[in-house]
Amino acid sequence: MRNFFFTLAFASAAFAAYAQPTHEVGNTTLTELDLVTGVVVPWEILWGPDDHIWVTERRGKVLRINPETGNTSTVLDLSDEISNGGNGEPGMLGMAMHPDWENTPQVFIVYNYGQSWDIKQRLSAFTWNGSELEDEEFLLTSMPGGGIHNGSRLLVLPDNTMLMTTGDVGNGNSAQNMQSLSGKILRINLDGSIPADNPFGPNSYIYSIGHRNAQGLCLGPNGLVYSSEHGAQTDDEFNIIEAGRNYGWPEVQGFCDNLPQSGGNETSWCEEWDVVEPLVAWTPCIAVNGIEYYTHEAIPEWQGKVLMAVLGGLAGNAERLTVLEMNGDGTEIIGQEQYFSAFNQRIRDVAVNPYTGAIYVAFNGPSYPGSGPNIIKEFRNMDFVSVTENPDAHSPFVNLFPNPVEDRLKFEFSDDFLGTSFRIYSFEGKEMGRYVVAENNVSLSVADWASGKYYLTATTPLGTITKTFLKR
């Protein structure tokens, strides 16, 4: 039986050593915390049914993170199978959890395998045994993959089917080809079979067509399904996904408006093929990505709005979290706001803590396709009082202070770290040193270090904890 406890959503001891940066959202103050530093291109980030944060790294690992302490464990490592080592757009991508977790603890993952001349894509189901993912079962395999435009987000629907986005893998014509699974949104039973009521018949996984590279999916109000989709040079899109519909690519970009860059025939093509227009489009492209429908009361200014990660496009300068406000039934966009652009960091995905209402944001570094050190940050309303669950009765912890530091940095380690070592790196990737944890309280002189940001990484058999600090 799980232990429940009342808690004021305040910074834990691990974060309380110094004043954290804050961000204003209307009348709500969000405190910024670095949960994990040094992850390698975090792609999917979601809150799991086990009250932990689950993350896919594009280079082939799945991480499980304790949200209270940041303790991180690698629960799956397919690095040897991932196309080109995940150095580019192909890699380990979307992830979703089985809705009946207590009886069927399965995790669904999409990843690319094979090399640059023969990249494929696969959807697999793995079983969670309490410490790692095992017993891979191929649900869809040998699908086309490519050096670009592989999708792929997953979304489990209330009817226990699952949607999967696929990109056009660099071949725009595939998006209108009903013999190809590329450039589509697919609908799949959780055992990998085809739902009998799929819109193109019981022998087709295809749910909608005409997609270039959709990399965001979420459920909105009234059962609506939203998707964010990368455009080419123009027209990133935010769509409502409807069964059996055509979204136009490559014949239509954005709205059916006959703009010069679209070739001038969009209106007639849209009428012939009953094309669905986006709710909103962005030109030039900003590189839209993961989306989350926010309903929590902890940040009232965001209730009933969609949080959308924005990578910023190839030219950069547009990196941000965009918040989309809808009308009452969720069928129109009536406003947009931008947050976190000052980081100048590509934002890949966002997840929500269902208890505290905090959001977790996956930052992919300042440049395409991903550079380090990548960070998962938490933004929390510390004034919000909630009933939460203790996700782990025991978890290692590390505290450090003062932060910022000028002369001597002090550390507090839980007993789990005694006899182990920890390392410190600069944000430029230089290893500053490796140090042994001989006792719970350790201090280190950093007086002669250059000013800048650094992070600690410390590992026990239960996982790894990272902490960032600033040297003045």
C-alpha positions as CSV (number, residue, x, y, z in Angstrom):
1,M,0.0,0.0,0.0
2,R,1.4,3.4,-1.0
3,N,2.2,6.0,1.6
4,F,0.3,9.3,1.2
5,F,1.3,12.5,2.9
6,F,0.4,16.1,2.9
7,T,3.0,18.5,1.8
8,L,3.5,22.1,1.1
9,A,5.1,22.4,-2.4
10,F,8.3,23.9,-1.2
11,A,11.9,23.3,-2.3
12,S,13.3,20.2,-0.7
13,A,16.5,20.2,1.3
14,A,18.3,19.3,-1.9
15,F,17.3,22.6,-3.5
16,A,16.9,24.9,-0.5
17,A,20.6,25.8,-0.1
18,Y,20.2,29.0,-2.1
19,A,17.7,31.2,-3.8
20,Q,16.5,29.6,-7.0
21,P,15.7,31.7,-10.1
22,T,12.0,32.5,-10.5
23,H,9.7,33.2,-13.5
24,E,6.4,35.1,-13.4
25,V,3.3,33.7,-15.1
26,G,0.6,36.4,-14.4
27,N,0.1,36.3,-10.6
28,T,1.9,33.0,-10.2
29,T,5.6,32.7,-9.4
30,L,7.4,29.6,-10.8
31,T,10.7,28.5,-9.2
32,E,13.3,27.0,-11.5
33,L,15.1,23.9,-10.4
34,D,17.7,21.8,-12.4
35,L,16.4,18.3,-11.9
36,V,19.0,16.4,-14.1
37,T,22.1,17.8,-15.9
38,G,24.1,15.9,-18.6
39,V,21.4,13.9,-20.2
40,V,22.0,13.2,-23.9
41,V,19.4,14.8,-26.1
42,P,16.3,14.0,-24.0
43,W,13.5,13.5,-26.6
44,E,10.4,12.2,-24.8
45,I,9.7,13.2,-21.2
46,L,6.6,12.0,-19.4
47,W,5.1,11.3,-16.0
48,G,4.8,7.6,-15.5
49,P,2.1,5.7,-13.6
50,D,4.8,4.8,-11.1
51,D,5.1,8.5,-10.1
52,H,8.5,8.8,-11.7
53,I,9.6,10.7,-14.8
54,W,10.5,8.6,-17.8
55,V,12.8,10.0,-20.5
56,T,14.0,8.7,-23.9
57,E,17.5,9.8,-24.9
58,R,17.8,9.9,-28.7
59,R,21.1,8.0,-28.6
60,G,19.3,4.9,-27.2
61,K,18.6,5.0,-23.5
62,V,15.5,5.2,-21.4
63,L,15.9,6.9,-18.0
64,R,13.7,6.8,-14.9
65,I,14.0,9.8,-12.6
66,N,12.8,10.3,-9.1
67,P,11.2,13.7,-9.2
68,E,11.9,14.6,-5.6
69,T,15.7,13.9,-5.6
70,G,16.7,13.7,-9.3
71,N,18.1,10.2,-8.8
72,T,18.3,8.7,-12.3
73,S,18.5,5.1,-13.4
74,T,19.0,3.7,-16.9
75,V,16.3,1.1,-17.4
76,L,16.9,0.3,-21.1
77,D,20.0,0.7,-23.3
78,L,19.7,0.1,-27.0
79,S,22.6,2.3,-27.9
80,D,24.2,-0.4,-30.0
81,E,21.1,-0.7,-32.2
82,I,20.2,2.9,-32.8
83,S,20.9,4.3,-36.3
84,N,24.2,6.2,-36.5
85,G,24.5,6.3,-32.7
86,G,21.7,8.8,-32.5
87,N,23.9,11.5,-34.0
88,G,21.3,13.3,-36.0
89,E,17.5,13.1,-36.2
90,P,17.0,9.3,-36.2
91,G,17.2,7.6,-32.8
92,M,15.1,6.6,-29.8
93,L,12.0,8.8,-30.0
94,G,8.4,8.5,-28.7
95,M,7.3,6.6,-25.6
96,A,4.0,5.8,-23.9
97,M,2.8,3.6,-21.0
98,H,0.1,1.0,-21.0
99,P,-3.0,2.5,-19.3
100,D,-3.6,-0.7,-17.1
101,W,-0.1,-0.4,-15.5
102,E,-0.9,-2.4,-12.4
103,N,-1.8,-5.5,-14.5
104,T,0.2,-4.8,-17.7
105,P,3.3,-2.8,-16.9
106,Q,4.3,-2.2,-20.5
107,V,6.2,0.7,-22.1
108,F,5.8,1.4,-25.8
109,I,8.8,2.9,-27.6
110,V,9.6,4.0,-31.2
111,Y,13.2,3.9,-32.4
112,N,15.3,3.8,-35.6
113,Y,17.7,1.0,-36.3
114,G,20.1,0.2,-39.2
115,Q,22.7,2.5,-40.7
116,S,22.5,5.6,-42.8
117,W,22.0,3.7,-46.1
118,D,19.3,1.5,-44.7
119,I,17.5,3.1,-41.7
120,K,14.3,1.5,-40.5
121,Q,11.8,2.3,-37.8
122,R,10.2,0.1,-35.2
123,L,7.5,0.3,-32.5
124,S,8.1,-2.1,-29.6
125,A,6.5,-3.0,-26.3
126,F,8.8,-3.7,-23.3
127,T,7.8,-5.2,-19.9
128,W,8.8,-3.3,-16.7
129,N,10.1,-5.8,-14.1
130,G,10.5,-3.2,-11.4
131,S,14.1,-2.3,-12.2
132,E,14.5,-2.5,-16.0
133,L,12.7,-2.9,-19.3
134,E,12.8,-6.4,-20.8
135,D,11.1,-8.9,-23.1
136,E,11.0,-6.7,-26.2
137,E,8.0,-7.4,-28.5
138,F,7.9,-6.0,-32.0
139,L,4.5,-4.4,-32.7
140,L,5.5,-2.7,-36.0
141,T,8.9,-3.2,-37.5
142,S,10.8,-2.7,-40.8
143,M,8.9,0.6,-41.3
144,P,10.7,3.1,-43.5
145,G,13.1,5.4,-41.7
146,G,15.5,8.1,-42.8
147,G,18.1,10.6,-41.9
148,I,15.4,13.2,-41.4
149,H,11.6,13.3,-40.6
150,N,11.0,10.1,-38.6
151,G,8.3,11.5,-36.3
152,S,7.4,10.0,-33.8
153,R,5.1,10.6,-30.9
154,L,2.8,8.1,-29.3
155,L,-0.5,8.8,-27.6
156,V,-2.8,6.2,-25.9
157,L,-6.4,7.1,-26.4
158,P,-9.3,6.5,-24.0
159,D,-10.5,3.6,-26.1
160,N,-7.2,1.8,-25.4
161,T,-5.9,2.2,-28.9
162,M,-2.7,4.2,-29.6
163,L,-1.8,6.8,-32.2
164,M,1.7,7.0,-33.7
165,T,3.0,9.8,-35.9
166,T,5.4,8.9,-38.7
167,G,7.4,11.4,-40.8
168,D,7.8,11.4,-44.5
169,V,11.5,10.4,-44.1
170,G,12.5,13.0,-46.6
171,N,10.2,11.8,-49.3
172,G,7.2,14.1,-49.4
173,N,5.3,12.0,-51.9
174,S,5.0,9.2,-49.4
175,A,2.6,11.3,-47.3
176,Q,-0.2,10.8,-50.0
177,N,0.8,7.2,-50.8
178,M,-1.7,4.9,-49.1
179,Q,0.7,2.0,-49.7
180,S,3.3,3.7,-47.4
181,L,3.1,4.1,-43.6
182,S,5.3,7.3,-43.9
183,G,3.9,10.8,-43.5
184,K,0.9,9.5,-41.6
185,I,-0.7,9.1,-38.2
186,L,-1.3,5.5,-37.4
187,R,-3.9,3.9,-35.1
188,I,-2.9,0.6,-33.4
189,N,-4.3,-1.7,-30.8
190,L,-2.0,-2.1,-27.8
191,D,-1.2,-5.7,-28.9
192,G,0.0,-4.4,-32.3
193,S,-3.0,-5.4,-34.3
194,I,-5.2,-3.2,-36.5
195,P,-8.4,-1.7,-34.9
196,A,-11.4,-3.0,-36.8
197,D,-12.9,0.5,-37.1
198,N,-9.9,2.2,-38.5
199,P,-11.1,4.8,-41.1
200,F,-9.4,3.2,-44.1
201,G,-10.5,-0.3,-43.3
202,P,-9.6,-3.3,-41.0
203,N,-6.4,-4.0,-43.0
204,S,-4.8,-0.5,-42.7
205,Y,-3.1,1.1,-39.7
206,I,-3.5,4.5,-41.3
207,Y,-5.6,7.0,-39.3
208,S,-4.8,10.3,-41.2
209,I,-2.6,11.2,-44.2
210,G,-0.7,14.1,-45.6
211,H,1.8,14.8,-42.7
212,R,5.3,16.0,-43.2
213,N,6.8,15.4,-39.7
214,A,4.4,15.5,-36.7
215,Q,6.3,15.4,-33.4
216,G,3.7,16.4,-30.9
217,L,0.5,14.7,-29.8
218,C,-1.9,15.3,-26.9
219,L,-5.5,14.9,-25.8
220,G,-7.4,18.2,-25.4
221,P,-10.9,19.1,-24.2
222,N,-13.9,17.1,-25.5
223,G,-11.8,14.2,-26.7
224,L,-10.0,16.3,-29.3
225,V,-6.5,15.1,-30.4
226,Y,-4.0,17.9,-31.1
227,S,-0.8,17.6,-33.1
228,S,2.2,19.8,-33.8
229,E,3.9,19.4,-37.1
230,H,7.1,20.6,-38.7
231,G,6.8,22.5,-41.9
232,A,9.5,23.1,-44.5
233,Q,10.7,26.7,-44.8
234,T,7.1,27.8,-44.0
235,D,4.1,26.8,-42.1
236,D,4.8,24.8,-38.9
237,E,1.3,23.6,-38.0
238,F,-0.9,23.0,-35.0
239,N,-3.8,20.7,-36.0
240,I,-6.9,18.9,-34.7
241,I,-6.5,15.3,-35.9
242,E,-9.6,13.7,-37.3
243,A,-10.0,10.1,-38.5
244,G,-9.7,9.5,-42.2
245,R,-8.7,13.1,-43.1
246,N,-6.1,14.5,-45.3
247,Y,-3.7,17.2,-44.0
248,G,-2.3,18.2,-47.4
249,W,1.5,17.6,-47.4
250,P,3.2,18.0,-49.8
251,E,0.6,19.7,-52.0
252,V,-0.5,22.0,-49.3
253,Q,1.6,23.9,-46.7
254,G,-0.4,25.5,-43.9
255,F,-3.6,27.1,-44.9
256,C,-5.3,26.6,-48.3
257,D,-4.3,30.1,-49.3
258,N,-2.5,29.9,-52.7
259,L,0.6,31.7,-51.3
260,P,3.5,31.8,-53.9
261,Q,5.6,29.3,-51.9
262,S,2.8,26.8,-52.2
263,G,2.7,26.7,-56.0
264,G,-0.6,28.5,-56.4
265,N,-3.0,25.6,-56.6
266,E,-3.7,24.9,-53.0
267,T,-7.4,26.0,-52.9
268,S,-8.5,23.6,-55.7
269,W,-6.4,20.8,-54.3
270,C,-7.9,21.3,-50.8
271,E,-11.4,21.3,-52.2
272,E,-10.8,18.1,-54.1
273,W,-9.2,16.2,-51.2
274,D,-11.2,17.8,-48.3
275,V,-8.0,19.0,-46.6
276,V,-8.0,19.9,-42.9
277,E,-6.5,23.3,-42.3
278,P,-4.4,24.0,-39.2
279,L,-5.7,26.0,-36.2
280,V,-2.6,28.1,-36.5
281,A,0.6,28.1,-38.6
282,W,4.0,29.8,-38.1
283,T,6.1,31.3,-40.9
284,P,9.1,31.2,-40.9
285,C,9.2,27.8,-39.2
286,I,10.0,27.8,-35.5
287,A,10.3,24.0,-35.2
288,V,7.3,23.0,-33.0
289,N,7.6,19.8,-30.9
290,G,6.2,18.1,-27.8
291,I,2.8,19.3,-26.6
292,E,0.9,18.9,-23.3
293,Y,-2.7,20.0,-22.4
294,Y,-2.4,21.6,-19.0
295,T,-5.4,21.3,-16.6
296,H,-3.8,21.7,-13.2
297,E,-4.8,24.4,-10.7
298,A,-1.3,25.1,-9.5
299,I,-0.7,27.4,-12.5
300,P,-4.2,28.9,-13.0
301,E,-3.0,31.1,-15.9
302,W,-2.2,28.0,-17.9
303,Q,-5.4,26.0,-17.1
304,G,-7.1,24.7,-20.2
305,K,-4.2,25.7,-22.5
306,V,-1.7,23.7,-24.5
307,L,2.0,23.9,-23.6
308,M,4.1,23.5,-26.7
309,A,7.9,22.9,-26.9
310,V,9.7,25.0,-29.5
311,L,13.1,24.1,-30.8
312,G,13.6,27.5,-32.6
313,G,14.2,26.4,-36.2
314,L,17.5,26.0,-37.9
315,A,18.3,29.7,-37.6
316,G,17.5,29.7,-33.9
317,N,16.3,32.8,-32.0
318,A,12.8,31.3,-31.6
319,E,13.5,28.8,-28.8
320,R,10.7,28.9,-26.2
321,L,7.7,27.3,-24.5
322,T,4.6,28.6,-26.3
323,V,1.3,28.5,-24.5
324,L,-1.7,28.3,-26.7
325,E,-5.1,29.6,-25.5
326,M,-8.2,28.0,-27.0
327,N,-11.9,29.0,-27.2
328,G,-14.4,27.2,-25.0
329,D,-14.7,24.0,-27.1
330,G,-11.0,23.8,-28.0
331,T,-11.6,24.3,-31.8
332,E,-9.9,27.7,-32.2
333,I,-6.7,29.4,-31.0
334,I,-7.5,32.8,-29.5
335,G,-4.1,33.7,-28.0
336,Q,-0.4,32.8,-27.7
337,E,2.2,33.5,-25.0
338,Q,5.9,32.8,-24.9
339,Y,8.1,31.7,-21.9
340,F,11.7,30.7,-21.2
341,S,13.1,32.2,-24.4
342,A,15.9,33.8,-22.4
343,F,17.6,30.4,-22.0
344,N,18.4,30.3,-25.7
345,Q,18.0,26.6,-25.5
346,R,16.1,24.2,-27.8
347,I,13.0,22.9,-26.0
348,R,12.1,19.4,-27.0
349,D,9.2,18.3,-24.7
350,V,7.3,19.1,-21.6
351,A,5.6,16.9,-18.9
352,V,3.4,17.7,-15.9
353,N,3.5,16.5,-12.3
354,P,-0.2,15.5,-11.6
355,Y,0.2,16.3,-7.9
356,T,2.1,19.6,-7.6
357,G,1.3,20.9,-11.1
358,A,5.0,21.5,-11.7
359,I,6.2,21.2,-15.3
360,Y,9.4,19.5,-16.4
361,V,11.0,20.8,-19.5
362,A,13.6,19.0,-21.7
363,F,16.3,21.4,-23.0
364,N,18.4,20.1,-25.9
365,G,21.1,22.8,-25.9
366,P,21.6,25.8,-28.1
367,S,22.2,24.3,-31.5
368,Y,20.8,21.7,-34.0
369,P,20.4,18.8,-33.7
370,G,21.3,18.8,-30.0
371,S,24.3,19.9,-27.9
372,G,25.2,19.6,-24.2
373,P,25.0,19.7,-21.4
374,N,21.3,19.0,-21.9
375,I,19.2,19.7,-18.8
376,I,15.8,18.7,-17.5
377,K,14.4,21.6,-15.5
378,E,11.5,21.8,-13.2
379,F,9.3,24.9,-12.9
380,R,7.1,24.8,-9.8
381,N,4.6,27.1,-8.0
382,M,6.0,26.7,-4.5
383,D,2.9,28.3,-2.9
384,F,0.6,25.6,-4.1
385,V,-0.5,23.1,-1.5
386,S,-1.2,19.6,-2.7
387,V,-1.8,16.0,-1.6
388,T,1.1,14.0,-3.1
389,E,2.4,10.5,-3.1
390,N,5.8,9.4,-1.9
391,P,7.2,7.8,-5.1
392,D,10.0,6.1,-3.4
393,A,10.4,5.4,0.3
394,H,14.2,5.6,0.0
395,S,16.3,7.4,-2.6
396,P,19.9,8.6,-2.5
397,F,20.3,12.4,-2.2
398,V,23.1,15.0,-2.6
399,N,23.0,18.6,-1.4
400,L,25.6,21.3,-2.1
401,F,26.0,24.8,-0.9
402,P,26.7,27.7,-1.1
403,N,25.4,28.2,-4.6
404,P,26.7,30.4,-6.1
405,V,30.1,29.7,-4.6
406,E,33.3,31.8,-4.5
407,D,35.8,29.8,-2.4
408,R,34.8,26.5,-0.8
409,L,31.9,24.2,-1.9
410,K,30.3,21.9,0.7
411,F,28.5,18.7,-0.1
412,E,26.1,16.5,1.9
413,F,25.8,12.9,0.7
414,S,23.4,10.2,1.8
415,D,25.0,7.0,3.2
416,D,24.5,5.4,-0.2
417,F,27.4,7.3,-1.6
418,L,30.0,6.4,1.0
419,G,33.0,4.8,-0.6
420,T,32.0,5.9,-4.1
421,S,33.4,8.8,-6.2
422,F,31.9,11.8,-7.9
423,R,33.0,13.9,-10.8
424,I,32.6,17.6,-11.6
425,Y,32.4,19.0,-15.2
426,S,32.3,22.5,-16.6
427,F,29.4,23.2,-19.0
428,E,32.0,23.2,-21.7
429,G,32.6,19.5,-21.1
430,K,35.9,19.7,-19.2
431,E,36.3,17.3,-16.3
432,M,37.4,19.3,-13.3
433,G,38.2,16.3,-11.1
434,R,37.1,13.0,-9.5
435,Y,36.7,12.9,-5.8
436,V,36.1,10.1,-3.2
437,V,33.1,10.3,-0.8
438,A,34.8,9.2,2.4
439,E,32.2,10.7,4.7
440,N,28.7,12.3,4.5
441,N,30.0,15.8,4.5
442,V,32.7,16.8,2.0
443,S,34.2,20.2,1.1
444,L,36.2,21.3,-1.9
445,S,38.1,24.4,-2.7
446,V,37.1,26.0,-6.1
447,A,38.7,29.4,-5.5
448,D,41.0,29.0,-8.5
449,W,38.4,27.8,-10.9
450,A,37.2,30.0,-13.7
451,S,33.8,31.7,-13.2
452,G,31.0,29.9,-14.9
453,K,28.5,27.0,-14.5
454,Y,29.5,23.5,-13.5
455,Y,27.8,20.3,-12.6
456,L,28.4,17.3,-10.3
457,T,27.5,13.7,-11.2
458,A,27.5,11.0,-8.5
459,T,26.4,7.3,-8.9
460,T,25.3,4.5,-6.7
461,P,23.7,1.1,-7.6
462,L,20.3,2.9,-7.3
463,G,21.1,5.5,-9.9
464,T,22.8,8.8,-10.7
465,I,22.3,12.3,-9.3
466,T,23.5,15.5,-10.9
467,K,23.7,19.0,-9.4
468,T,24.5,22.3,-11.1
469,F,26.3,25.2,-9.4
470,L,27.7,28.6,-10.3
471,K,31.2,29.6,-9.6
472,R,31.6,33.4,-9.2
